[in-house]
Amino acid sequence: MGVNAVGFGVPSTDAVNLSGGGGDSRLKALEQKLQKLNQEKEKAVRNHDEEKVKKLEQQIENVKRQIEQLKRKKQKEDKEKKAEEPGEPVQDLPDGPDGSLINRLV
């Protein structure tokens, strides 16, 4: 397979929809692509094809950036999701000096 065919078939990070668990499959696809690019780079190094090595290194860096962006976005979404989760249930306790009820977290 030629170098030109390597970049096709994987949408850019901007097109990623992380809702519904799509982020995990996107991350796996990018990691597989990274592994394949690294293998191609090793082959190009063995064949002393410096031009191909340079192109593959650029593609590798691009995929690494996409992976990092995806991981950061997923972490941010997980953090926001956790912050939106309800806290502990509220229970009314007789705490007032006159025996009145005061809402407190249990």
Biopython code that builds the backbone (N, CA, C, O; Angstrom):
import numpy as np
from Bio.PDB.StructureBuilder import StructureBuilder

atoms = [
    (1, "MET", "N", (0.846, -1.172, 0.000)),
    (1, "MET", "CA", (0.000, 0.000, 0.000)),
    (1, "MET", "C", (0.885, 1.225, 0.000)),
    (1, "MET", "O", (1.893, 1.268, 0.705)),
    (2, "GLY", "N", (0.519, 2.213, -0.778)),
    (2, "GLY", "CA", (1.292, 3.439, -0.880)),
    (2, "GLY", "C", (1.027, 4.372, 0.277)),
    (2, "GLY", "O", (0.048, 4.219, 1.008)),
    (3, "VAL", "N", (1.901, 5.330, 0.434)),
    (3, "VAL", "CA", (1.787, 6.297, 1.522)),
    (3, "VAL", "C", (0.514, 7.112, 1.390)),
    (3, "VAL", "O", (-0.112, 7.442, 2.397)),
    (4, "ASN", "N", (0.119, 7.445, 0.162)),
    (4, "ASN", "CA", (-1.054, 8.279, -0.036)),
    (4, "ASN", "C", (-2.328, 7.638, 0.483)),
    (4, "ASN", "O", (-3.243, 8.357, 0.884)),
    (5, "ALA", "N", (-2.425, 6.328, 0.491)),
    (5, "ALA", "CA", (-3.642, 5.647, 0.917)),
    (5, "ALA", "C", (-3.782, 5.595, 2.431)),
    (5, "ALA", "O", (-4.858, 5.278, 2.936)),
    (6, "VAL", "N", (-2.719, 5.899, 3.161)),
    (6, "VAL", "CA", (-2.736, 5.766, 4.607)),
    (6, "VAL", "C", (-3.710, 6.741, 5.258)),
    (6, "VAL", "O", (-4.376, 6.369, 6.225)),
    (7, "GLY", "N", (-3.820, 7.969, 4.767)),
    (7, "GLY", "CA", (-4.621, 8.988, 5.421)),
    (7, "GLY", "C", (-6.105, 8.911, 5.135)),
    (7, "GLY", "O", (-6.865, 9.680, 5.723)),
    (8, "PHE", "N", (-6.554, 8.030, 4.270)),
    (8, "PHE", "CA", (-7.957, 7.987, 3.907)),
    (8, "PHE", "C", (-8.735, 7.047, 4.810)),
    (8, "PHE", "O", (-8.181, 6.105, 5.376)),
    (9, "GLY", "N", (-10.031, 7.320, 4.937)),
    (9, "GLY", "CA", (-10.902, 6.417, 5.672)),
    (9, "GLY", "C", (-11.080, 6.770, 7.127)),
    (9, "GLY", "O", (-11.917, 6.160, 7.792)),
    (10, "VAL", "N", (-10.342, 7.719, 7.654)),
    (10, "VAL", "CA", (-10.478, 8.112, 9.041)),
    (10, "VAL", "C", (-10.835, 9.588, 9.076)),
    (10, "VAL", "O", (-10.043, 10.417, 8.629)),
    (11, "PRO", "N", (-12.023, 9.944, 9.603)),
    (11, "PRO", "CA", (-12.426, 11.345, 9.626)),
    (11, "PRO", "C", (-11.557, 12.157, 10.572)),
    (11, "PRO", "O", (-10.905, 11.610, 11.462)),
    (12, "SER", "N", (-11.556, 13.452, 10.372)),
    (12, "SER", "CA", (-10.774, 14.313, 11.247)),
    (12, "SER", "C", (-11.408, 14.349, 12.629)),
    (12, "SER", "O", (-12.567, 13.969, 12.795)),
    (13, "THR", "N", (-10.649, 14.805, 13.621)),
    (13, "THR", "CA", (-11.127, 14.884, 14.990)),
    (13, "THR", "C", (-12.346, 15.785, 15.086)),
    (13, "THR", "O", (-13.201, 15.565, 15.943)),
    (14, "ASP", "N", (-12.449, 16.803, 14.221)),
    (14, "ASP", "CA", (-13.580, 17.712, 14.261)),
    (14, "ASP", "C", (-14.887, 16.994, 13.971)),
    (14, "ASP", "O", (-15.941, 17.428, 14.437)),
    (15, "ALA", "N", (-14.843, 15.913, 13.218)),
    (15, "ALA", "CA", (-16.052, 15.199, 12.830)),
    (15, "ALA", "C", (-16.466, 14.153, 13.866)),
    (15, "ALA", "O", (-17.448, 13.441, 13.659)),
    (16, "VAL", "N", (-15.741, 14.051, 14.961)),
    (16, "VAL", "CA", (-16.013, 13.024, 15.955)),
    (16, "VAL", "C", (-17.235, 13.408, 16.785)),
    (16, "VAL", "O", (-17.361, 14.545, 17.239)),
    (17, "ASN", "N", (-18.129, 12.442, 16.974)),
    (17, "ASN", "CA", (-19.267, 12.630, 17.857)),
    (17, "ASN", "C", (-19.067, 11.700, 19.034)),
    (17, "ASN", "O", (-19.217, 10.486, 18.894)),
    (18, "LEU", "N", (-18.733, 12.245, 20.187)),
    (18, "LEU", "CA", (-18.422, 11.413, 21.335)),
    (18, "LEU", "C", (-19.659, 10.939, 22.071)),
    (18, "LEU", "O", (-19.543, 10.065, 22.930)),
    (19, "SER", "N", (-20.826, 11.465, 21.781)),
    (19, "SER", "CA", (-22.023, 11.010, 22.460)),
    (19, "SER", "C", (-22.359, 9.614, 21.971)),
    (19, "SER", "O", (-22.179, 9.303, 20.793)),
    (20, "GLY", "N", (-22.843, 8.782, 22.864)),
    (20, "GLY", "CA", (-23.223, 7.439, 22.490)),
    (20, "GLY", "C", (-22.054, 6.475, 22.426)),
    (20, "GLY", "O", (-22.195, 5.400, 21.842)),
    (21, "GLY", "N", (-20.909, 6.806, 22.997)),
    (21, "GLY", "CA", (-19.791, 5.877, 23.059)),
    (21, "GLY", "C", (-18.942, 5.837, 21.812)),
    (21, "GLY", "O", (-18.052, 4.992, 21.714)),
    (22, "GLY", "N", (-19.178, 6.718, 20.849)),
    (22, "GLY", "CA", (-18.402, 6.723, 19.627)),
    (22, "GLY", "C", (-16.946, 7.072, 19.835)),
    (22, "GLY", "O", (-16.103, 6.717, 19.012)),
    (23, "GLY", "N", (-16.634, 7.761, 20.921)),
    (23, "GLY", "CA", (-15.268, 8.171, 21.192)),
    (23, "GLY", "C", (-14.326, 7.010, 21.409)),
    (23, "GLY", "O", (-13.166, 7.062, 21.000)),
    (24, "ASP", "N", (-14.817, 5.955, 22.054)),
    (24, "ASP", "CA", (-13.962, 4.801, 22.311)),
    (24, "ASP", "C", (-13.582, 4.103, 21.014)),
    (24, "ASP", "O", (-12.430, 3.704, 20.845)),
    (25, "SER", "N", (-14.529, 3.949, 20.098)),
    (25, "SER", "CA", (-14.207, 3.296, 18.834)),
    (25, "SER", "C", (-13.289, 4.179, 17.996)),
    (25, "SER", "O", (-12.414, 3.675, 17.293)),
    (26, "ARG", "N", (-13.483, 5.480, 18.067)),
    (26, "ARG", "CA", (-12.618, 6.428, 17.348)),
    (26, "ARG", "C", (-11.203, 6.344, 17.898)),
    (26, "ARG", "O", (-10.240, 6.343, 17.131)),
    (27, "LEU", "N", (-11.068, 6.273, 19.210)),
    (27, "LEU", "CA", (-9.751, 6.166, 19.835)),
    (27, "LEU", "C", (-9.060, 4.873, 19.421)),
    (27, "LEU", "O", (-7.869, 4.878, 19.110)),
    (28, "LYS", "N", (-9.786, 3.784, 19.416)),
    (28, "LYS", "CA", (-9.209, 2.499, 19.003)),
    (28, "LYS", "C", (-8.741, 2.559, 17.552)),
    (28, "LYS", "O", (-7.668, 2.060, 17.214)),
    (29, "ALA", "N", (-9.561, 3.177, 16.696)),
    (29, "ALA", "CA", (-9.199, 3.285, 15.283)),
    (29, "ALA", "C", (-7.928, 4.102, 15.107)),
    (29, "ALA", "O", (-7.057, 3.748, 14.312)),
    (30, "LEU", "N", (-7.825, 5.199, 15.854)),
    (30, "LEU", "CA", (-6.626, 6.038, 15.759)),
    (30, "LEU", "C", (-5.394, 5.304, 16.279)),
    (30, "LEU", "O", (-4.311, 5.427, 15.707)),
    (31, "GLU", "N", (-5.552, 4.543, 17.357)),
    (31, "GLU", "CA", (-4.418, 3.795, 17.898)),
    (31, "GLU", "C", (-3.968, 2.712, 16.919)),
    (31, "GLU", "O", (-2.773, 2.450, 16.783)),
    (32, "GLN", "N", (-4.929, 2.082, 16.237)),
    (32, "GLN", "CA", (-4.575, 1.078, 15.228)),
    (32, "GLN", "C", (-3.852, 1.739, 14.055)),
    (32, "GLN", "O", (-2.880, 1.200, 13.526)),
    (33, "LYS", "N", (-4.341, 2.912, 13.658)),
    (33, "LYS", "CA", (-3.706, 3.649, 12.562)),
    (33, "LYS", "C", (-2.277, 4.029, 12.950)),
    (33, "LYS", "O", (-1.360, 3.926, 12.135)),
    (34, "LEU", "N", (-2.090, 4.469, 14.195)),
    (34, "LEU", "CA", (-0.759, 4.834, 14.678)),
    (34, "LEU", "C", (0.182, 3.633, 14.623)),
    (34, "LEU", "O", (1.333, 3.753, 14.203)),
    (35, "GLN", "N", (-0.312, 2.493, 15.046)),
    (35, "GLN", "CA", (0.508, 1.281, 15.018)),
    (35, "GLN", "C", (0.903, 0.932, 13.580)),
    (35, "GLN", "O", (2.050, 0.571, 13.315)),
    (36, "LYS", "N", (-0.043, 1.040, 12.667)),
    (36, "LYS", "CA", (0.227, 0.727, 11.261)),
    (36, "LYS", "C", (1.250, 1.700, 10.675)),
    (36, "LYS", "O", (2.157, 1.293, 9.948)),
    (37, "LEU", "N", (1.100, 2.987, 10.994)),
    (37, "LEU", "CA", (2.049, 3.991, 10.501)),
    (37, "LEU", "C", (3.450, 3.727, 11.040)),
    (37, "LEU", "O", (4.432, 3.873, 10.314)),
    (38, "ASN", "N", (3.545, 3.344, 12.293)),
    (38, "ASN", "CA", (4.852, 3.038, 12.885)),
    (38, "ASN", "C", (5.497, 1.838, 12.191)),
    (38, "ASN", "O", (6.708, 1.821, 11.969)),
    (39, "GLN", "N", (4.687, 0.840, 11.850)),
    (39, "GLN", "CA", (5.223, -0.318, 11.139)),
    (39, "GLN", "C", (5.722, 0.077, 9.752)),
    (39, "GLN", "O", (6.784, -0.360, 9.311)),
    (40, "GLU", "N", (4.929, 0.918, 9.068)),
    (40, "GLU", "CA", (5.348, 1.388, 7.747)),
    (40, "GLU", "C", (6.623, 2.215, 7.842)),
    (40, "GLU", "O", (7.487, 2.141, 6.969)),
    (41, "LYS", "N", (6.735, 3.006, 8.910)),
    (41, "LYS", "CA", (7.935, 3.823, 9.090)),
    (41, "LYS", "C", (9.156, 2.924, 9.296)),
    (41, "LYS", "O", (10.217, 3.171, 8.723)),
    (42, "GLU", "N", (9.002, 1.885, 10.117)),
    (42, "GLU", "CA", (10.109, 0.953, 10.340)),
    (42, "GLU", "C", (10.564, 0.326, 9.027)),
    (42, "GLU", "O", (11.760, 0.177, 8.777)),
    (43, "LYS", "N", (9.600, -0.036, 8.201)),
    (43, "LYS", "CA", (9.926, -0.633, 6.897)),
    (43, "LYS", "C", (10.667, 0.381, 6.021)),
    (43, "LYS", "O", (11.642, 0.040, 5.351)),
    (44, "ALA", "N", (10.191, 1.633, 6.034)),
    (44, "ALA", "CA", (10.842, 2.679, 5.236)),
    (44, "ALA", "C", (12.264, 2.932, 5.736)),
    (44, "ALA", "O", (13.167, 3.187, 4.939)),
    (45, "VAL", "N", (12.463, 2.863, 7.044)),
    (45, "VAL", "CA", (13.809, 3.041, 7.611)),
    (45, "VAL", "C", (14.719, 1.909, 7.134)),
    (45, "VAL", "O", (15.861, 2.141, 6.738)),
    (46, "ARG", "N", (14.195, 0.678, 7.178)),
    (46, "ARG", "CA", (14.993, -0.472, 6.711)),
    (46, "ARG", "C", (15.344, -0.348, 5.234)),
    (46, "ARG", "O", (16.413, -0.779, 4.801)),
    (47, "ASN", "N", (14.426, 0.252, 4.458)),
    (47, "ASN", "CA", (14.651, 0.422, 3.017)),
    (47, "ASN", "C", (15.403, 1.714, 2.688)),
    (47, "ASN", "O", (15.621, 2.027, 1.518)),
    (48, "HIS", "N", (15.791, 2.448, 3.704)),
    (48, "HIS", "CA", (16.526, 3.709, 3.541)),
    (48, "HIS", "C", (15.772, 4.709, 2.660)),
    (48, "HIS", "O", (16.378, 5.418, 1.856)),
    (49, "ASP", "N", (14.453, 4.758, 2.816)),
    (49, "ASP", "CA", (13.600, 5.680, 2.064)),
    (49, "ASP", "C", (13.319, 6.890, 2.953)),
    (49, "ASP", "O", (12.292, 6.972, 3.626)),
    (50, "GLU", "N", (14.270, 7.826, 2.929)),
    (50, "GLU", "CA", (14.194, 8.977, 3.837)),
    (50, "GLU", "C", (12.969, 9.849, 3.580)),
    (50, "GLU", "O", (12.372, 10.367, 4.524)),
    (51, "GLU", "N", (12.594, 10.013, 2.332)),
    (51, "GLU", "CA", (11.428, 10.837, 2.010)),
    (51, "GLU", "C", (10.149, 10.224, 2.603)),
    (51, "GLU", "O", (9.317, 10.926, 3.177)),
    (52, "LYS", "N", (10.015, 8.915, 2.453)),
    (52, "LYS", "CA", (8.839, 8.229, 3.002)),
    (52, "LYS", "C", (8.858, 8.283, 4.523)),
    (52, "LYS", "O", (7.809, 8.442, 5.148)),
    (53, "VAL", "N", (10.035, 8.152, 5.126)),
    (53, "VAL", "CA", (10.156, 8.239, 6.586)),
    (53, "VAL", "C", (9.654, 9.593, 7.070)),
    (53, "VAL", "O", (8.903, 9.662, 8.043)),
    (54, "LYS", "N", (10.060, 10.673, 6.401)),
    (54, "LYS", "CA", (9.631, 12.021, 6.802)),
    (54, "LYS", "C", (8.117, 12.178, 6.698)),
    (54, "LYS", "O", (7.488, 12.738, 7.595)),
    (55, "LYS", "N", (7.533, 11.688, 5.608)),
    (55, "LYS", "CA", (6.075, 11.776, 5.433)),
    (55, "LYS", "C", (5.353, 10.991, 6.524)),
    (55, "LYS", "O", (4.367, 11.456, 7.096)),
    (56, "LEU", "N", (5.858, 9.799, 6.798)),
    (56, "LEU", "CA", (5.225, 8.970, 7.822)),
    (56, "LEU", "C", (5.364, 9.586, 9.209)),
    (56, "LEU", "O", (4.446, 9.496, 10.025)),
    (57, "GLU", "N", (6.506, 10.212, 9.479)),
    (57, "GLU", "CA", (6.685, 10.879, 10.775)),
    (57, "GLU", "C", (5.667, 11.998, 10.951)),
    (57, "GLU", "O", (5.136, 12.185, 12.046)),
    (58, "GLN", "N", (5.389, 12.745, 9.882)),
    (58, "GLN", "CA", (4.385, 13.808, 9.948)),
    (58, "GLN", "C", (3.000, 13.215, 10.208)),
    (58, "GLN", "O", (2.239, 13.739, 11.021)),
    (59, "GLN", "N", (2.679, 12.130, 9.520)),
    (59, "GLN", "CA", (1.387, 11.490, 9.722)),
    (59, "GLN", "C", (1.266, 10.932, 11.141)),
    (59, "GLN", "O", (0.205, 11.017, 11.759)),
    (60, "ILE", "N", (2.351, 10.368, 11.645)),
    (60, "ILE", "CA", (2.372, 9.825, 13.004)),
    (60, "ILE", "C", (2.104, 10.937, 14.010)),
    (60, "ILE", "O", (1.300, 10.765, 14.926)),
    (61, "GLU", "N", (2.766, 12.068, 13.847)),
    (61, "GLU", "CA", (2.549, 13.196, 14.757)),
    (61, "GLU", "C", (1.112, 13.694, 14.686)),
    (61, "GLU", "O", (0.523, 14.039, 15.711)),
    (62, "ASN", "N", (0.550, 13.733, 13.498)),
    (62, "ASN", "CA", (-0.828, 14.165, 13.330)),
    (62, "ASN", "C", (-1.791, 13.231, 14.067)),
    (62, "ASN", "O", (-2.703, 13.689, 14.756)),
    (63, "VAL", "N", (-1.586, 11.938, 13.920)),
    (63, "VAL", "CA", (-2.443, 10.961, 14.590)),
    (63, "VAL", "C", (-2.273, 11.059, 16.103)),
    (63, "VAL", "O", (-3.254, 10.968, 16.842)),
    (64, "LYS", "N", (-1.044, 11.243, 16.569)),
    (64, "LYS", "CA", (-0.806, 11.405, 18.009)),
    (64, "LYS", "C", (-1.559, 12.613, 18.553)),
    (64, "LYS", "O", (-2.142, 12.550, 19.635)),
    (65, "ARG", "N", (-1.545, 13.721, 17.796)),
    (65, "ARG", "CA", (-2.284, 14.919, 18.225)),
    (65, "ARG", "C", (-3.785, 14.635, 18.289)),
    (65, "ARG", "O", (-4.467, 15.059, 19.223)),
    (66, "GLN", "N", (-4.286, 13.921, 17.296)),
    (66, "GLN", "CA", (-5.708, 13.584, 17.287)),
    (66, "GLN", "C", (-6.076, 12.720, 18.491)),
    (66, "GLN", "O", (-7.122, 12.916, 19.110)),
    (67, "ILE", "N", (-5.218, 11.771, 18.814)),
    (67, "ILE", "CA", (-5.459, 10.902, 19.970)),
    (67, "ILE", "C", (-5.490, 11.731, 21.251)),
    (67, "ILE", "O", (-6.382, 11.557, 22.081)),
    (68, "GLU", "N", (-4.527, 12.624, 21.412)),
    (68, "GLU", "CA", (-4.485, 13.462, 22.609)),
    (68, "GLU", "C", (-5.702, 14.372, 22.707)),
    (68, "GLU", "O", (-6.265, 14.540, 23.789)),
    (69, "GLN", "N", (-6.112, 14.961, 21.586)),
    (69, "GLN", "CA", (-7.310, 15.809, 21.583)),
    (69, "GLN", "C", (-8.537, 15.005, 21.987)),
    (69, "GLN", "O", (-9.364, 15.472, 22.770)),
    (70, "LEU", "N", (-8.650, 13.820, 21.461)),
    (70, "LEU", "CA", (-9.791, 12.969, 21.762)),
    (70, "LEU", "C", (-9.798, 12.577, 23.239)),
    (70, "LEU", "O", (-10.850, 12.577, 23.879)),
    (71, "LYS", "N", (-8.633, 12.246, 23.777)),
    (71, "LYS", "CA", (-8.539, 11.887, 25.193)),
    (71, "LYS", "C", (-8.900, 13.070, 26.083)),
    (71, "LYS", "O", (-9.620, 12.914, 27.070)),
    (72, "ARG", "N", (-8.392, 14.267, 25.728)),
    (72, "ARG", "CA", (-8.717, 15.458, 26.530)),
    (72, "ARG", "C", (-10.208, 15.765, 26.489)),
    (72, "ARG", "O", (-10.807, 16.107, 27.509)),
    (73, "LYS", "N", (-10.801, 15.642, 25.306)),
    (73, "LYS", "CA", (-12.227, 15.910, 25.163)),
    (73, "LYS", "C", (-13.034, 14.917, 25.987)),
    (73, "LYS", "O", (-13.997, 15.298, 26.652)),
    (74, "LYS", "N", (-12.648, 13.647, 25.945)),
    (74, "LYS", "CA", (-13.341, 12.610, 26.708)),
    (74, "LYS", "C", (-13.203, 12.873, 28.207)),
    (74, "LYS", "O", (-14.177, 12.732, 28.947)),
    (75, "GLN", "N", (-12.013, 13.251, 28.662)),
    (75, "GLN", "CA", (-11.806, 13.554, 30.082)),
    (75, "GLN", "C", (-12.677, 14.725, 30.513)),
    (75, "GLN", "O", (-13.278, 14.705, 31.587)),
    (76, "LYS", "N", (-12.738, 15.749, 29.660)),
    (76, "LYS", "CA", (-13.550, 16.929, 29.980)),
    (76, "LYS", "C", (-15.019, 16.545, 30.086)),
    (76, "LYS", "O", (-15.711, 16.965, 31.014)),
    (77, "GLU", "N", (-15.495, 15.743, 29.131)),
    (77, "GLU", "CA", (-16.891, 15.316, 29.155)),
    (77, "GLU", "C", (-17.178, 14.447, 30.376)),
    (77, "GLU", "O", (-18.227, 14.588, 31.006)),
    (78, "ASP", "N", (-16.256, 13.553, 30.711)),
    (78, "ASP", "CA", (-16.438, 12.706, 31.890)),
    (78, "ASP", "C", (-16.496, 13.556, 33.159)),
    (78, "ASP", "O", (-17.303, 13.299, 34.052)),
    (79, "LYS", "N", (-15.640, 14.563, 33.226)),
    (79, "LYS", "CA", (-15.604, 15.454, 34.388)),
    (79, "LYS", "C", (-16.909, 16.241, 34.501)),
    (79, "LYS", "O", (-17.465, 16.381, 35.590)),
    (80, "GLU", "N", (-17.394, 16.756, 33.362)),
    (80, "GLU", "CA", (-18.647, 17.508, 33.365)),
    (80, "GLU", "C", (-19.821, 16.606, 33.721)),
    (80, "GLU", "O", (-20.728, 17.014, 34.446)),
    (81, "LYS", "N", (-19.799, 15.398, 33.215)),
    (81, "LYS", "CA", (-20.864, 14.448, 33.498)),
    (81, "LYS", "C", (-20.899, 14.114, 34.987)),
    (81, "LYS", "O", (-21.970, 14.014, 35.585)),
    (82, "LYS", "N", (-19.731, 13.944, 35.573)),
    (82, "LYS", "CA", (-19.648, 13.623, 36.994)),
    (82, "LYS", "C", (-20.138, 14.798, 37.833)),
    (82, "LYS", "O", (-20.791, 14.595, 38.856)),
    (83, "ALA", "N", (-19.833, 16.014, 37.414)),
    (83, "ALA", "CA", (-20.269, 17.198, 38.155)),
    (83, "ALA", "C", (-21.785, 17.359, 38.097)),
    (83, "ALA", "O", (-22.381, 17.944, 39.002)),
    (84, "GLU", "N", (-22.409, 16.847, 37.044)),
    (84, "GLU", "CA", (-23.857, 16.956, 36.902)),
    (84, "GLU", "C", (-24.611, 15.891, 37.686)),
    (84, "GLU", "O", (-25.821, 16.012, 37.873)),
    (85, "GLU", "N", (-23.927, 14.859, 38.145)),
    (85, "GLU", "CA", (-24.592, 13.784, 38.882)),
    (85, "GLU", "C", (-25.137, 14.329, 40.189)),
    (85, "GLU", "O", (-24.511, 15.186, 40.814)),
    (86, "PRO", "N", (-26.298, 13.841, 40.608)),
    (86, "PRO", "CA", (-26.874, 14.336, 41.861)),
    (86, "PRO", "C", (-26.005, 13.959, 43.049)),
    (86, "PRO", "O", (-25.336, 12.926, 43.053)),
    (87, "GLY", "N", (-26.031, 14.815, 44.048)),
    (87, "GLY", "CA", (-25.259, 14.570, 45.265)),
    (87, "GLY", "C", (-25.978, 13.596, 46.174)),
    (87, "GLY", "O", (-26.882, 12.883, 45.741)),
    (88, "GLU", "N", (-25.585, 13.565, 47.408)),
    (88, "GLU", "CA", (-26.199, 12.697, 48.408)),
    (88, "GLU", "C", (-27.643, 13.128, 48.647)),
    (88, "GLU", "O", (-27.973, 14.303, 48.487)),
    (89, "PRO", "N", (-28.489, 12.201, 49.022)),
    (89, "PRO", "CA", (-29.884, 12.562, 49.293)),
    (89, "PRO", "C", (-29.992, 13.493, 50.495)),
    (89, "PRO", "O", (-29.191, 13.438, 51.428)),
    (90, "VAL", "N", (-30.996, 14.336, 50.441)),
    (90, "VAL", "CA", (-31.229, 15.287, 51.529)),
    (90, "VAL", "C", (-32.223, 14.671, 52.500)),
    (90, "VAL", "O", (-33.235, 14.099, 52.095)),
    (91, "GLN", "N", (-31.919, 14.795, 53.795)),
    (91, "GLN", "CA", (-32.817, 14.262, 54.811)),
    (91, "GLN", "C", (-33.128, 15.382, 55.790)),
    (91, "GLN", "O", (-32.236, 16.135, 56.182)),
    (92, "ASP", "N", (-34.394, 15.496, 56.185)),
    (92, "ASP", "CA", (-34.782, 16.510, 57.161)),
    (92, "ASP", "C", (-34.458, 16.006, 58.559)),
    (92, "ASP", "O", (-34.851, 14.905, 58.945)),
    (93, "LEU", "N", (-33.736, 16.826, 59.307)),
    (93, "LEU", "CA", (-33.357, 16.483, 60.672)),
    (93, "LEU", "C", (-33.819, 17.589, 61.617)),
    (93, "LEU", "O", (-33.758, 18.768, 61.268)),
    (94, "PRO", "N", (-34.279, 17.219, 62.802)),
    (94, "PRO", "CA", (-34.656, 18.256, 63.771)),
    (94, "PRO", "C", (-33.408, 18.860, 64.393)),
    (94, "PRO", "O", (-32.871, 18.330, 65.366)),
    (95, "ASP", "N", (-32.944, 19.983, 63.822)),
    (95, "ASP", "CA", (-31.709, 20.595, 64.294)),
    (95, "ASP", "C", (-31.920, 21.980, 64.883)),
    (95, "ASP", "O", (-31.076, 22.473, 65.631)),
    (96, "GLY", "N", (-33.015, 22.596, 64.558)),
    (96, "GLY", "CA", (-33.222, 23.956, 65.037)),
    (96, "GLY", "C", (-33.384, 23.985, 66.553)),
    (96, "GLY", "O", (-33.808, 22.998, 67.155)),
    (97, "PRO", "N", (-33.050, 25.104, 67.160)),
    (97, "PRO", "CA", (-33.150, 25.222, 68.619)),
    (97, "PRO", "C", (-34.581, 25.016, 69.113)),
    (97, "PRO", "O", (-34.807, 24.622, 70.257)),
    (98, "ASP", "N", (-35.530, 25.288, 68.240)),
    (98, "ASP", "CA", (-36.934, 25.107, 68.643)),
    (98, "ASP", "C", (-37.499, 23.792, 68.116)),
    (98, "ASP", "O", (-38.711, 23.577, 68.153)),
    (99, "GLY", "N", (-36.592, 22.880, 67.606)),
    (99, "GLY", "CA", (-37.042, 21.597, 67.092)),
    (99, "GLY", "C", (-37.491, 21.640, 65.646)),
    (99, "GLY", "O", (-38.027, 20.661, 65.128)),
    (100, "SER", "N", (-37.269, 22.799, 64.979)),
    (100, "SER", "CA", (-37.666, 22.904, 63.577)),
    (100, "SER", "C", (-36.734, 22.078, 62.695)),
    (100, "SER", "O", (-35.603, 21.771, 63.071)),
    (101, "LEU", "N", (-37.234, 21.729, 61.524)),
    (101, "LEU", "CA", (-36.446, 20.905, 60.612)),
    (101, "LEU", "C", (-35.521, 21.774, 59.764)),
    (101, "LEU", "O", (-35.901, 22.855, 59.313)),
    (102, "ILE", "N", (-34.307, 21.285, 59.560)),
    (102, "ILE", "CA", (-33.320, 21.957, 58.719)),
    (102, "ILE", "C", (-32.836, 20.940, 57.692)),
    (102, "ILE", "O", (-32.467, 19.820, 58.044)),
    (103, "ASN", "N", (-32.839, 21.336, 56.417)),
    (103, "ASN", "CA", (-32.348, 20.432, 55.367)),
    (103, "ASN", "C", (-30.834, 20.266, 55.480)),
    (103, "ASN", "O", (-30.091, 21.238, 55.617)),
    (104, "ARG", "N", (-30.402, 19.013, 55.419)),
    (104, "ARG", "CA", (-28.965, 18.718, 55.505)),
    (104, "ARG", "C", (-28.644, 17.568, 54.571)),
    (104, "ARG", "O", (-29.478, 16.703, 54.304)),
    (105, "LEU", "N", (-27.414, 17.581, 54.081)),
    (105, "LEU", "CA", (-26.930, 16.431, 53.330)),
    (105, "LEU", "C", (-26.549, 15.341, 54.297)),
    (105, "LEU", "O", (-25.945, 15.612, 55.335)),
    (106, "VAL", "N", (-26.893, 14.113, 53.972)),
    (106, "VAL", "CA", (-26.580, 12.976, 54.847)),
    (106, "VAL", "C", (-25.250, 12.406, 54.433)),
    (106, "VAL", "O", (-24.780, 11.437, 55.031)),
]
sb = StructureBuilder()
sb.init_structure("model")
sb.init_model(0)
sb.init_chain("A")
sb.init_seg("    ")
for serial, (resi, resn, name, xyz) in enumerate(atoms, 1):
    if name == "N":
        sb.init_residue(resn, " ", resi, " ")
    sb.init_atom(name, np.array(xyz, "f"), 0.0, 1.0, " ", f" {name:<3s}", serial, name[0])
structure = sb.get_structure()
